[in-house]
Structure formats: C-alpha cells, structure tokens
Amino acid sequence: MNFIETRGNDGKRPAEVTFSEAILGPMSSFGGIYSPKFLPTLGLSFLEKHLDSNYQMMALDVLEEFGIDIEQNVIDEAVSLYNHFDDANNPAPLVKVKDDLYISELYHGPTRAFKDMALQPFGVVLSSLAKQRDENYLILAATSGDTGPAALETFKNRQNVQVVCLYPDGGTSDVQRLQMVTEDADNLKVIGIHGDFDDAQSALKLLLASETFNEKLKEKNIHLSAANSVNFGRIIFQLIYHIHSYLELVRQKAINLGDFIYLDVPSGNFGNALGGYYAMKMGLPVEKILIASNNNNVLTQWISTGKYDLRDSSVIPTTSPAMDILKSSNVERILFDMFGSARTKELMLQLDEEKYYVLTANELEQLQEVFSADFCTDEEGKKYIQDTYSEGYLMDPHTATCFKTYETCKDKDLITVAYSTAEWTKFSPTIANALTGETDISDQDALKAIAAKANIEIPAQINALFELDIVQDVVIDKEEIEKEILAFL
Ligand SMILES: *Cc1c(COP(=O)(O)O)cnc(C)c1O
C-alpha cells in the first residue's frame, strides 16, 4: 500500500511513498500531507471472522490488510503494547450508558487519555524504522495537553529518536503538565510557550518547513518527523478501535452484524473522526459520524454550511482544552478523499492565505452524507456531566460534548457509540465543579473531592505525579523555540 500527496506533486518529491516513508517524513508537496492511495475493503466477513478475537488479533489482521512495509516482528511488538493497558484483551471497553448510547472508553493506557491508543504502538514502529536505517530522528510535537504526555511516554529511552514537545503554558491541566515536566530521560525535551495551542502548532509547522532549520539538522545528522496526527502512522492505529467498538456492540447483543450505527466523536484535530471515516469507507456499517465540538465550533460551521472560516476567530479557552483547536489538520485528508488533490490544494492554500474557504453546494452535500455536527458549551457540558453521573456514569468534559451531538444530530433510531477520550483524573477541577459546586480548586484537591463523592480511588500513577521532581522547566516565546531546540540537540 502506497501513500500519495493531499495537495498533488511538485515534481521534486516522489509522487508516491511507502508507509514507512510517509511516517518518517509526513510533510508532502505544497505543504500537504500523505493519504493512502486506496483503502482495503474489509466487509462483513471480516467482522464475522473477528467476533471471537481479542483486540490484538483483530488489529494484526487489519494491519495485514493494509500491506504496509513494516516487518512482522515490529508490528507484533507494536500491537503488544496494548498489554500495558488496563485489560490487554480489551484495551477499549464499551459501556452501556443509555438504551441506545454506548461509550467506548479509549483512555485505559499509561497516560489516561486516548492518544495512547495510537501513540503507544506508533512509538515502536518509528523507533524500529530509525534503528534499522541507522538514522536519528527528531519528533517535534505540539500538544494541547494529551499528545505531549503520550508521545513522551512512548519514546522515553527508545533508541534513535529524540522528542521535543511544545505545550501552551497555562493551556493544559495540572495533571497533563506534570505528566510532561516530570519526564526525565536524555532523549526528551519539554518546552512551554507563551501562546495557545494554535500558536504551538503553527510554530511547529513553520519549523518542519524551515530550510535553515532543516539545514542545521542535516549538519547534526538528524532527520525530522512528527508525532501529531498529520502522521499516518497514528491514523492507522485509530481506525482499528472503531471496528472494535462495532464488534463489541455485536458481542453485547446491542446490534446484529450488519446493522448501521452512529459514531459520535469529540473532535479537535480530527484524527479520531478520520479513523472513523476510513473504517466506514472500508466497509464498517456506519450511518453517520457525528462531530462534537466545544465553543471553538469551526468544525460545526464547516459541516453545517460548507464554510471553513478563521477570519474573525481566535481560540476560546474551554473546559475541554484538548478540543480548543481552530485549524484542524486532518480535515485536509477528508477534502482530499472527497474532492481530489487539485481542489484540496486550492482550498488549503486559500485557508493559509485568506483564512477561509467555502465548499460548493455539491461538495457540501457530499460532506453531509457522512458527517453531522454540533457544539456543546461549557455550561451544557457541565449539565451532561451532572446528569450522566446521577445515572451512574462518571465522564470527563471532552466526552460530555458528545451528548449534545447525540441529542441533536441523529435522524434515525440507531445505536450510537460515543467516544470517551480522557479519564476523569485528567480534567478533575471541571468535574469536581459539576459534581460538588466547588470552584477554583487545584487538580489535587479536585481529585480528592471526586474520589470521595463517587467513592472511587485515584489511580496510583496520577497520585505519584504530585510527588515527582519537575525536571523540565523551560517556558519561552515562540521566537526562541528554534534556538532552544538546537541547543538541546
Ligand atoms: C486529542 C483529544 C481530542 C481530539 O481528538 P482529535 O483526534 O484531535 O480530533 C479529544 N479529547 C481528548 C481528551 C484528546 O486528548
């Protein structure tokens, strides 16, 4: 299986690359990214075959269908990292919350958020490729809070890879920040920047494209890659759990094999939703994918009107900060898949230069055949957390946004799988506020308040964070990033 460029070819780069090349260098011509040339078809027979498989067996078979150029022992090792999740056989449990609403919990990995689902196996694949080629790679990750900890965790002490993680200072929860700034390994560097997540992400994109920076890296014999969800090496592991959720519904007798369902996805950079889209295209019976946003509702506007407009918008801080994103990187892969590379290039360059684009009526219709969207305010989210807790289910504020789309976006009476992307421990002040009314409390006090109220234990790895030394204490302006990184290398 080869990969092609979302914005077409500039005549300098190869027009097609292998999976490993797309992973090692995820940026393509004209500032585009890589997408699969075609997708394997799985169909109902594949689902039937895996009704009794555990997660890892099914995942290996999906990966085999893709025919990627990664050695089998590396793939095996990557998938075996799900052994470090709470339940090795079922790393993403599906919980019934209402008669027609099930929640797929994607946060049972080492950093307690869904980024582990993809980054854990991805770390093995990338580091093995680098080692085989005897090359050194630098991973630059911009994080709104969860990618950072998950990237640091997966690459910690792995060979031939160094990680630099940029986070918006003040834009993450205490637990997220502690998960990063307490990481102590020679190959890891964590940098706080003055600005928001979009600033961090733009700075990273500039660096990835900068010739002078690349020149200096070359002198040091270091290649650049990325661990953000522009990297297809993450996306491939994200389409698998959508298939898993479907199989779980059949196993729990909520649906019959072949029944259509809704996927309901709390969205930011659109990696999770893109995984659902690919799974659907590969034959998973999905009626529609519901895209949940918070007050940063660019995606809702895009899917409802066809207009992607950043002209008057700046990031609004919300209680679901991992979704405080305006420029959602994986939308580009949807454009490419639906409308082709020439149109994608036109639209994305217009977005870069004029900060907006508008789809045609036909294009919008095509988009709405697959997606439906709405956004959830912080107040609405708080109410969903309260109501759902009183019905016996504790959830985080990102997961809560899905309840809005669940209520407003379905037009058929079908089962919905909503995705829970973070454990309650990662955004505890918001949850404590919803459950006990307390305001302005620290993560640590909030964790205690929730644990007492809900009669549950704070996981040991979260408690331990507050005792560790802070070893990564750099907070700087965007302009200083390049210098800081070169000094680390
Ligand atoms: C990353 C993240 C999201 C958004 O996922 P995308 O794939 O970027 O759309 C939602 N919730 C949480 C908790 C996250 O960490």
The ligand as an ORCA input file, in Angstrom:
! r2SCAN-3c Opt
* xyz 0 1
  C      -6.780     14.777     21.281
  C      -8.046     14.772     22.052
  C      -9.280     15.021     21.442
  C      -9.412     15.388     19.983
  O      -9.074     14.331     19.142
  P      -8.702     14.594     17.607
  O      -8.307     13.281     17.083
  O      -7.572     15.576     17.607
  O      -9.913     15.155     16.958
  C     -10.431     14.946     22.223
  N     -10.359     14.676     23.544
  C      -9.193     14.454     24.176
  C      -9.200     14.195     25.634
  C      -7.993     14.476     23.447
  O      -6.836     14.239     24.082
*
